[in-house]
Amino acid sequence: MTSGGGDWQHDVLRELRQSMQRQSEQRQSEQRQSEQPQPEQPQQPEQQQPQQPRKQQQPQPLALPVPPPEPEPVPHPAPTPTPTPTLDPRLSLALGRPRHGDSIGRRAGRSLRKLASSAAQDVAEEARVAEQLQQPVTTGRVVAVTSIRGGVGKTSVSALLARAFMHYRHDQVLALDADAALGTLPVRLGTEEVRWSCSDVARLLTPSMTLADVTEYLVRVPGAAGGWLLPASQGRVGAPLDLRTYRKVTLALRRYFAVTVADCESLPGEVARTAMDTAHARVVVAPLTAEGVGGTRIVLEWLGRLPHPALSTTVVALTAVSPDMPLDAKAAVSHLKEAGVPVVSLPYDRHLAGGGPIRTDLLGRATRRAATRLAADVMERAVRAR
């Protein structure tokens, strides 16, 4: 019994030892396996997020290349016109020796009267007229001269006015020939030739010009330090002076000249009507005839109907174109004064009637005094005008 039991125990112990041995070997095997490097697991590729569709941008317009600024054109100097004589040399010779305005007998009688009378009154009158003519101006004054028809002495009156202003004033004075129908103002002022016309100068004028620049295109009036002339034409039949040219020239040249005397065309020409409407003072030349005085009265009534007070700055020059005028001068003056304007009578003058250049030293005494008084009355009204 005992041996059988001991064998049983022995078998149990043997199984225990074998079981413990198997467990020990298993632990060692696991330990060895843990110490061996594990093979790397292949990484799974990351799943890419589906990209949102991009908003399609609007195509921007292509910027065009900016061209470099073009250089300002250099103005080419206008070709200088060929000088044109104001009077054919053969006609100048045909004029002969200019006559004095007063006859020898009248001059002799005046000399005798001077010996018997005092000259104080004449000196006082001369001083008064000179003071009126020398009045300062803030801006250039424009004096327009016109008539109801040609051949009544309009240009002669314009020349006399211009000469009076040039003689008494110490600033610049311009005589503007605004009668393109072969006007004779250059001849009456004694200039021998003309070069630039009114239309030429209108195209050349710029605001940056100085007085020296402007006078390069004008004609100097002989015997007048500050006297200048701008002719309407070059002694040839051409396009008439248009309204735009007249306005541009008169407005631009007022900056440089204290007084501008514009010898306009006869009424009812467009330039003449505009000149009478826009001038600072006006002179209407009327012949000492019944129809001349009657037509001038109609012109004065038209001036009185203008929106601005034109009649208050108007003077009438009553001219005698022959020594024996049939109309009574006093009656004609009275009829014209009824319109409310002053009237200055210019008597017949042999020197003016002969044509050609006007020489003030050859004018008759009455003519010279009347022209000076006319210029003083005109200047007085031009200064008052706004």
C-alpha positions as CSV (number, residue, x, y, z in Angstrom):
1,M,0.0,0.0,0.0
2,T,2.9,2.2,1.1
3,S,4.9,1.7,-2.1
4,G,1.9,2.2,-4.2
5,G,1.2,5.5,-2.4
6,G,4.7,6.6,-2.7
7,D,4.7,6.1,-6.4
8,W,1.7,8.2,-6.7
9,Q,3.4,11.1,-4.9
10,H,6.4,10.6,-6.9
11,D,4.4,10.9,-10.0
12,V,2.7,14.0,-8.8
13,L,6.0,15.6,-7.9
14,R,7.4,14.7,-11.3
15,E,4.5,16.3,-13.0
16,L,4.8,19.4,-11.0
17,R,8.5,19.7,-11.8
18,Q,7.7,19.2,-15.5
19,S,5.0,21.7,-15.4
20,M,7.2,24.3,-13.7
21,Q,9.9,23.5,-16.2
22,R,7.6,24.1,-19.1
23,Q,6.4,27.4,-17.6
24,S,10.0,28.5,-17.1
25,E,10.9,27.7,-20.6
26,Q,7.8,29.4,-21.9
27,R,8.7,32.6,-19.9
28,Q,12.3,32.5,-21.3
29,S,10.9,32.0,-24.8
30,E,8.6,34.9,-24.4
31,Q,11.4,37.0,-22.9
32,R,13.6,36.2,-25.9
33,Q,10.9,37.1,-28.3
34,S,10.3,40.4,-26.6
35,E,14.0,41.3,-26.8
36,Q,14.0,40.6,-30.6
37,P,13.2,43.7,-32.7
38,Q,9.7,43.7,-34.0
39,P,9.2,44.1,-37.7
40,E,7.9,47.6,-38.6
41,Q,4.4,47.7,-39.6
42,P,3.9,49.3,-43.0
43,Q,2.3,52.7,-42.6
44,Q,-1.0,53.2,-44.1
45,P,-1.0,56.1,-46.6
46,E,-2.9,59.0,-45.2
47,Q,-6.1,59.6,-47.0
48,Q,-6.0,62.9,-48.7
49,Q,-9.0,65.2,-48.1
50,P,-10.7,65.9,-51.3
51,Q,-9.8,69.4,-52.3
52,Q,-12.5,72.0,-52.6
53,P,-12.8,73.3,-56.1
54,R,-11.1,76.7,-56.3
55,K,-13.2,79.6,-57.3
56,Q,-12.4,80.6,-60.8
57,Q,-11.0,84.1,-60.8
58,Q,-12.2,86.6,-63.4
59,P,-9.5,87.4,-65.9
60,Q,-8.1,90.8,-65.2
61,P,-7.9,93.1,-68.2
62,L,-4.4,93.5,-69.5
63,A,-2.9,96.9,-68.7
64,L,-2.0,98.6,-71.9
65,P,1.4,100.1,-72.0
66,V,1.2,103.9,-71.4
67,P,3.0,105.7,-74.1
68,P,5.5,108.3,-73.0
69,P,4.1,111.9,-73.2
70,E,4.6,113.5,-76.5
71,P,6.8,116.6,-76.4
72,E,5.0,119.9,-76.8
73,P,5.2,121.1,-80.4
74,V,7.5,124.0,-80.8
75,P,5.7,126.8,-82.5
76,H,7.3,127.7,-85.7
77,P,7.6,131.4,-86.3
78,A,5.1,132.6,-88.8
79,P,6.6,133.7,-92.1
80,T,7.1,137.4,-92.2
81,P,4.9,139.0,-94.9
82,T,6.4,141.0,-97.6
83,P,6.1,144.8,-96.8
84,T,3.5,146.5,-99.0
85,P,3.6,150.3,-99.7
86,T,0.6,152.1,-98.4
87,L,0.6,154.4,-101.4
88,D,2.0,153.8,-104.9
89,P,5.2,155.9,-105.3
90,R,3.8,157.4,-108.5
91,L,0.7,158.6,-106.7
92,S,2.9,160.1,-103.9
93,L,4.6,162.2,-106.5
94,A,1.3,163.1,-108.0
95,L,0.1,164.5,-104.7
96,G,2.6,167.3,-105.1
97,R,3.4,169.6,-102.2
98,P,0.8,169.5,-99.4
99,R,-1.3,172.6,-98.9
100,H,-1.8,174.4,-95.7
101,G,-5.3,174.2,-94.2
102,D,-5.7,178.0,-94.0
103,S,-5.1,180.3,-96.9
104,I,-2.4,182.9,-96.8
105,G,-4.8,185.7,-96.2
106,R,-6.5,184.0,-93.2
107,R,-3.1,183.2,-91.6
108,A,-2.0,186.8,-92.1
109,G,-5.2,188.2,-90.5
110,R,-4.8,185.8,-87.6
111,S,-1.3,187.0,-87.0
112,L,-2.5,190.6,-86.8
113,R,-5.2,189.7,-84.3
114,K,-2.6,188.0,-82.1
115,L,-0.6,191.2,-81.9
116,A,-3.7,193.0,-80.6
117,S,-5.0,190.4,-78.2
118,S,-3.7,188.6,-75.2
119,A,-2.6,185.0,-75.5
120,A,-3.6,184.2,-71.9
121,Q,-7.0,182.9,-72.9
122,D,-5.5,180.5,-75.5
123,V,-2.9,179.2,-73.0
124,A,-5.6,178.5,-70.4
125,E,-7.8,176.7,-73.0
126,E,-4.8,174.6,-74.1
127,A,-4.0,173.6,-70.5
128,R,-7.6,172.6,-69.8
129,V,-7.7,170.4,-72.9
130,A,-4.3,168.8,-72.2
131,E,-5.5,167.9,-68.7
132,Q,-8.5,166.1,-70.1
133,L,-6.5,164.2,-72.6
134,Q,-3.9,163.1,-70.1
135,Q,-6.3,161.5,-67.6
136,P,-5.0,158.2,-66.3
137,V,-6.9,155.0,-67.1
138,T,-7.1,151.8,-65.1
139,T,-7.6,149.6,-68.2
140,G,-7.2,150.3,-71.9
141,R,-10.0,152.5,-73.4
142,V,-11.4,151.7,-76.9
143,V,-12.9,154.5,-79.0
144,A,-14.9,153.4,-82.0
145,V,-15.3,155.7,-85.0
146,T,-18.0,155.1,-87.6
147,S,-20.5,156.9,-89.9
148,I,-23.6,156.2,-91.9
149,R,-21.8,156.0,-95.2
150,G,-18.3,156.4,-96.7
151,G,-16.7,159.5,-98.0
152,V,-17.7,161.8,-95.1
153,G,-14.3,162.1,-93.5
154,K,-14.5,159.1,-91.0
155,T,-10.9,158.0,-91.5
156,S,-9.7,161.6,-91.3
157,V,-11.4,162.0,-88.0
158,S,-9.9,158.7,-86.8
159,A,-6.4,159.9,-87.7
160,L,-7.0,163.3,-86.1
161,L,-8.1,161.6,-82.8
162,A,-5.2,159.2,-82.8
163,R,-2.7,162.0,-83.5
164,A,-4.2,164.0,-80.6
165,F,-3.9,161.2,-78.1
166,M,-0.4,160.3,-79.3
167,H,0.7,164.0,-78.9
168,Y,-0.7,164.7,-75.4
169,R,-0.5,161.3,-73.7
170,H,2.8,159.8,-72.4
171,D,1.7,156.1,-72.7
172,Q,1.1,153.8,-75.6
173,V,-1.7,154.6,-78.1
174,L,-2.9,152.3,-80.9
175,A,-4.7,153.2,-84.1
176,L,-6.6,150.2,-85.3
177,D,-7.8,150.0,-88.9
178,A,-11.0,148.0,-88.6
179,D,-12.2,148.8,-92.1
180,A,-10.8,146.1,-94.3
181,A,-12.4,147.6,-97.5
182,L,-9.1,149.1,-98.5
183,G,-9.0,151.4,-95.5
184,T,-6.8,154.5,-95.8
185,L,-5.9,154.9,-92.2
186,P,-2.2,153.9,-92.8
187,V,-2.0,156.6,-95.5
188,R,-3.5,159.3,-93.4
189,L,-1.2,158.5,-90.5
190,G,1.8,158.8,-92.8
191,T,3.2,155.2,-92.7
192,E,5.0,154.2,-95.8
193,E,4.5,150.5,-95.7
194,V,2.5,147.8,-93.9
195,R,3.4,144.2,-93.2
196,W,1.2,142.4,-90.7
197,S,-2.6,142.7,-91.0
198,C,-5.2,142.5,-88.2
199,S,-6.1,138.9,-89.1
200,D,-2.4,137.9,-89.0
201,V,-1.9,139.4,-85.5
202,A,-5.1,137.8,-84.2
203,R,-3.6,134.3,-85.0
204,L,-0.3,135.2,-83.3
205,L,-1.4,136.8,-80.1
206,T,-0.8,134.9,-76.8
207,P,-1.4,135.9,-73.2
208,S,2.4,135.6,-72.4
209,M,3.4,138.3,-74.9
210,T,5.0,141.5,-73.7
211,L,4.6,144.9,-75.2
212,A,7.9,144.5,-77.0
213,D,6.6,141.2,-78.5
214,V,3.4,142.8,-79.7
215,T,5.0,145.8,-81.3
216,E,7.1,143.5,-83.5
217,Y,3.9,143.1,-85.5
218,L,2.8,146.7,-85.5
219,V,3.8,149.8,-87.5
220,R,5.2,152.8,-85.7
221,V,3.4,156.0,-86.5
222,P,5.9,158.6,-87.7
223,G,6.5,161.5,-85.3
224,A,4.7,159.8,-82.4
225,A,6.9,158.3,-79.6
226,G,4.1,156.0,-78.3
227,G,2.0,155.7,-81.4
228,W,1.4,152.4,-83.2
229,L,-0.8,151.3,-86.1
230,L,-2.4,147.9,-86.9
231,P,-3.8,147.9,-90.4
232,A,-6.8,145.8,-91.5
233,S,-5.2,144.6,-94.7
234,Q,-2.0,144.8,-96.7
235,G,-3.3,147.1,-99.3
236,R,-5.1,144.3,-101.2
237,V,-8.6,143.2,-101.6
238,G,-9.1,140.3,-99.3
239,A,-11.5,138.8,-96.8
240,P,-13.3,141.4,-94.8
241,L,-12.5,141.8,-91.1
242,D,-14.8,139.3,-89.3
243,L,-16.4,139.9,-85.9
244,R,-14.4,137.3,-84.1
245,T,-11.1,138.8,-85.2
246,Y,-12.1,142.3,-84.1
247,R,-13.2,141.1,-80.7
248,K,-10.0,139.1,-80.1
249,V,-7.7,141.9,-81.2
250,T,-9.4,144.7,-79.2
251,L,-9.7,142.6,-76.0
252,A,-6.1,141.4,-76.2
253,L,-4.4,144.7,-77.1
254,R,-6.2,146.6,-74.4
255,R,-3.6,145.3,-72.0
256,Y,-0.8,147.1,-73.7
257,F,-2.4,150.4,-74.9
258,A,-4.0,153.1,-72.9
259,V,-6.2,154.2,-75.8
260,T,-7.2,152.4,-79.0
261,V,-8.8,154.3,-81.8
262,A,-10.7,151.9,-84.0
263,D,-11.6,153.2,-87.5
264,C,-14.6,151.0,-88.2
265,E,-16.6,150.3,-91.3
266,S,-19.7,152.3,-92.0
267,L,-23.0,151.4,-90.5
268,P,-24.9,149.1,-90.5
269,G,-21.9,146.7,-90.9
270,E,-21.7,143.9,-88.3
271,V,-18.3,145.0,-87.0
272,A,-19.3,148.6,-86.8
273,R,-22.5,147.8,-84.8
274,T,-20.5,145.5,-82.5
275,A,-17.8,148.2,-82.1
276,M,-20.4,150.8,-81.2
277,D,-22.0,148.5,-78.7
278,T,-18.8,147.4,-76.9
279,A,-16.5,150.5,-77.0
280,H,-15.9,152.8,-74.1
281,A,-16.6,155.9,-76.2
282,R,-18.1,156.4,-79.7
283,V,-17.7,159.0,-82.4
284,V,-20.3,159.2,-85.1
285,V,-19.1,161.2,-88.1
286,A,-21.9,163.1,-89.9
287,P,-21.5,165.1,-93.1
288,L,-23.0,168.6,-93.1
289,T,-25.8,167.6,-95.4
290,A,-29.5,167.2,-94.8
291,E,-29.5,163.4,-95.4
292,G,-26.3,163.0,-93.4
293,V,-27.7,164.8,-90.4
294,G,-31.0,163.0,-90.6
295,G,-29.3,159.5,-90.9
296,T,-27.0,160.3,-88.0
297,R,-30.0,161.2,-85.8
298,I,-31.5,157.8,-86.5
299,V,-28.2,156.2,-85.4
300,L,-28.3,158.2,-82.2
301,E,-31.8,157.0,-81.4
302,W,-30.6,153.4,-82.0
303,L,-27.8,154.0,-79.5
304,G,-30.3,155.3,-77.0
305,R,-32.2,152.0,-77.1
306,L,-29.2,149.8,-76.3
307,P,-29.4,148.0,-72.9
308,H,-26.4,150.0,-71.5
309,P,-26.0,153.8,-71.6
310,A,-24.2,154.1,-74.9
311,L,-25.6,157.5,-75.8
312,S,-23.9,159.2,-72.8
313,T,-20.5,158.2,-74.1
314,T,-21.1,159.3,-77.7
315,V,-19.9,162.4,-79.5
316,V,-20.9,163.6,-83.0
317,A,-18.3,165.0,-85.4
318,L,-20.0,167.2,-88.0
319,T,-17.7,167.5,-91.0
320,A,-17.7,169.9,-94.0
321,V,-16.3,168.2,-97.1
322,S,-16.4,171.4,-99.2
323,P,-16.0,175.1,-98.5
324,D,-19.5,175.8,-99.5
325,M,-22.0,173.6,-97.7
326,P,-25.7,174.3,-98.4
327,L,-26.9,173.3,-94.9
328,D,-26.7,175.8,-92.1
329,A,-24.2,174.5,-89.6
330,K,-26.0,176.0,-86.5
331,A,-29.3,174.3,-87.5
332,A,-27.6,171.0,-88.0
333,V,-25.8,171.2,-84.6
334,S,-29.1,172.1,-82.9
335,H,-30.9,169.2,-84.5
336,L,-28.3,166.6,-83.4
337,K,-28.0,168.0,-79.9
338,E,-31.7,167.3,-79.3
339,A,-30.7,163.6,-79.0
340,G,-28.6,164.5,-75.9
341,V,-25.1,164.3,-77.3
342,P,-22.3,166.9,-77.8
343,V,-21.5,168.0,-81.3
344,V,-18.1,169.2,-82.5
345,S,-18.0,170.9,-85.9
346,L,-14.9,170.3,-88.0
347,P,-14.6,173.0,-90.7
348,Y,-13.5,172.5,-94.2
349,D,-9.7,172.2,-94.3
350,R,-7.7,172.4,-97.5
351,H,-5.0,170.1,-96.1
352,L,-7.5,167.4,-95.2
353,A,-9.3,167.7,-98.5
354,G,-6.1,167.1,-100.4
355,G,-5.7,163.6,-99.2
356,G,-2.5,161.8,-98.4
357,P,-0.6,161.9,-95.0
358,I,-2.0,164.3,-92.4
359,R,0.5,166.8,-91.1
360,T,-0.8,168.5,-87.9
361,D,1.5,171.5,-88.5
362,L,-0.3,172.1,-91.8
363,L,-3.9,171.9,-90.4
364,G,-5.9,175.0,-90.3
365,R,-6.1,176.6,-86.8
366,A,-9.8,176.0,-86.5
367,T,-9.4,172.4,-87.6
368,R,-6.6,171.8,-85.1
369,R,-8.6,173.3,-82.2
370,A,-11.8,171.4,-83.1
371,A,-9.9,168.1,-83.4
372,T,-8.3,168.6,-80.0
373,R,-11.6,169.5,-78.4
374,L,-13.2,166.5,-79.9
375,A,-10.4,164.2,-78.5
376,A,-10.9,165.8,-75.1
377,D,-14.6,165.3,-75.1
378,V,-14.2,161.6,-76.2
379,M,-11.5,161.0,-73.5
380,E,-13.7,162.5,-70.8
381,R,-16.5,160.0,-71.7
382,A,-14.2,157.0,-72.2
383,V,-12.7,157.4,-68.7
384,R,-16.2,157.6,-67.2
385,A,-17.3,154.3,-68.9
386,R,-16.9,151.1,-67.0
